[in-house]
Amino acid sequence: MAQSSDPNLGRRDFFAAVGAGAAGALGASLLGGQTAHANWGLIAPGPIPGKDFDARSLVNKSRAYEIMEREGIDGIVALNPVNVFYLGNYFSYELQKLRAIPSFAVMPRDPNKPSFLVVASSDLWFIANAAREHPEIIPYASPVGWEQYRDPALWSREPESGNYMRMPENTDALTEIERGWYELEKRWETGKAATPEWGLVRALREAGLSNGKVAVDDMRIKDILATLGQNRISCVPGDNTFRKIRMIKSDVEVGHMRRAAQANQSACMATLAQVQVGMTKADFDAIFMLEAAKRGAKAMWIASGTIGGFRHGTVVEGEAMMVDAVSQFNYYHGDFGRTWCVGDPPKELQERIRLTSMAREEAHDALRPGVKYSELREKVTAAVKQASPSGWTMGVGPHSVGLQHTDQPYRDGLPFVVQDDLTFQEGMTLTIDLPQIEIGWGATHLEDLVVVTKDGFEPLAHMDEPLVIV
């Protein structure tokens, strides 16, 4: 399914357009609502995937149903771009423009009910290309006569939708691709929602959730529904609900994570191969961005030298330097870390690399389902301390990786975010950060992406040497 109508007409966002005069109360209600631990984790468009791309739905449905059952909710609703993409397998055109309310996604707990993706009419042609598997589509256009909605008494009445459609002058001249666009536009010539908010109301109704309890990843959704008179729907904070679901990856997601890990590592190693004495952080970043793009990935960031960059301002010889590279493939993150040195590594660096390598072995020996983050951390820390004559220590930071760099839930029941002591489970994709950053000396680092298996783990890329000599 899909949509039609030109959102350039008059107003792209109903609630933005009503923002003057008496509509001030509406804007305050909808766009100034309370937060719900809504960490958006904004993601950016990257290269279009190639022909071998796995376009199937991303959602780990069995995990989603399990978490919804456990939390006593009837469905989940997404406004956060990360979660809309997770449920919808689509990064909307309006989202790329950073619209305030670009799209929604809805998944009911009832497996016999469909999930829905609410998108703008401008997304119809992308949807028609059938490049990905999508849930049911509800398109929205623009409201007719929105001025009358300055009267709050009318806010619970759905506006009439403008049904603009791009009509070809000559249908015989259409290419096969254009014919797909035209047919989908025709399908939605009428019947579009007037606004994304009213598209959400329709999605909830068709998903059987008009009287349900739903977890929402942004509490503005609660205010939107209340303002539109949808008071029979109960909304509870759901950012952490989505994180609990996303922590265990589907097979499709593991495939994307493998591609992300390998492209990211390859881009990072290619960057290190081009390092020269005197290079700045800006030089280093530019090379990585290009190398990531060559591999179909989107560079996100790369820490080089130390977390703050090169401590001398440029690359120098004979010093311990770290690299921590992050890029995306299909919005899934690769995360890779190594230590590097230009020229012969000093003796102290060699000793620290020995300990770092041992720490990785200890971590991997402990990594299996049922083990807690804290248990792995304690095991590695104790082993390093025992093996280091000087009592040298390092950070030991396991974290799940996926559509967000730190793709995992936090502790429930607190008014702020605190990291949880999670238990490794089969299907998690994660890394174990092993950094050591010392002001006045330099930095070391080591991390590799893995997927947790039934009795251990499997690397998602290459676990090569911890020290790269340039």
C-alpha positions, 0 to 999 in steps of 0.5 A: 500500500502507499500514498499520494498527494503533494505535501508541498500544498499549503502545509506540510504539517497540519499542526505546524500550520495551525501554529498561530493565534488560537493554535498556540495551545495546540502547538504547546500540547503536541510539540512541547509534551513531556519526554519519555527517555526519547533518545532519538539517536538520529540516523542519516541516509547512506548509499543505496544498497546493491543488488545482493541486499537483503530487503526483508523485514527487520523486526524480530517478531518473536522477541517483540511479541515476548516483550509486549506480553511481558510488559502487558501492552497491546502494541508499540508505536514509534515516532523515533526515526530509529524505531520507525525504521526498525518496524517499517524498514523504510527511512522516509523522505520527510524524515530525511528533511528532519520534519517534526512529525514525519512518520509513525509505525505501529505494531500490535501484539495480536499476530493476526493484526497487521503492522502499519507505516504512516508516511507522506505522499512524497514517499509513494514513489519510493514505496512503489519501487518495491526495494524493501519489504514494508508493513501496510502503508497509510499515506497522508497528504494535507488538510483542506480548510485547516483555518477552521481548526483554530477552533479547539472544539473541532480538533477531534474531527478529522479534516478532509484530505487534499487529494492532489495527484501527479497526473501524466500527460501521456500514460503510453509514454511511461516507463515500467518504473513510472508505471509503478509510480502512477499505479500506486498514486492511482491507488491512493487517489482518494482515501489518504489521511489528512495529516500524519497524526490522523494517519496514526489514528487510522493505523491504531484503529486498523491494528485493533488498538483503538481501546488498547494500551500501547508503549510509545517511544515519544510521549508526544504521541500521548498528547497528540492522541489526547488532542485529537480526542482519542482518549480510549487509547492508553499510552505508556513510555516505551523507549526502553520497550523498543530497546529491549526488543531490538537488543536481540537481532533477527537473522536479517539484522545479523546479516546487516550487522555483518556487512556493517562490521566488515565494511567499517573495519575495512574502511578503518584499516584502509585509512590507517594504511594512508597515514603520514606524519604531520596529518591532522584529525581533519585529514584523518576524518576525510580519508575515513569518510571516503573509504567508508563510502567506497564500501557502501557505508556511511561514516559516522565518526572516527576517534583517532589518537585519543578521544580528543584527537592527536595530543600533539595536534598532528600524527607523530612517530613512535607514539601509542595512538588509538582508533575507534571507527563507527560507520553505518550500513543500512543504518546498522552500526559497525564499531571497530577499535585498534591501537596504532603507531607510526614506526617502531612501537616503544617497549611500554606500548608493546607491554600494554598491547600484550595485556590488551591482547590477553584481556580480549582473550579473557573477555571472549572466554567469558562471553556466552549466554547467561553471563552478566556484563559485570561478571565479564568485566570483573573477570577481565579486570582481575586477569589484567591486574594480576598480569601487570607488574605495575598494576596497569588497568584498562576499561572493559565496556561490553555494549550491544550495537545495532541501529544505535551505537549503544543498542540496549535498554537501560534500567527501568524505574528511574527518572534518568538513564542508568546503564543496566547490568545486562545478561548476554543472550543468543542473538545479541550483536555487541562489542567489548571496548578495551580502551586505555587513555592516559594523558601525557602518554597516549592511548590504546584500544581494541574492540571487535563486533561479534554475535552471541551464539548458543554456546559462545560467540561468532566474530562478525568481521576479522579478529586480527592483530591488536596493534597496527604499525604504520 
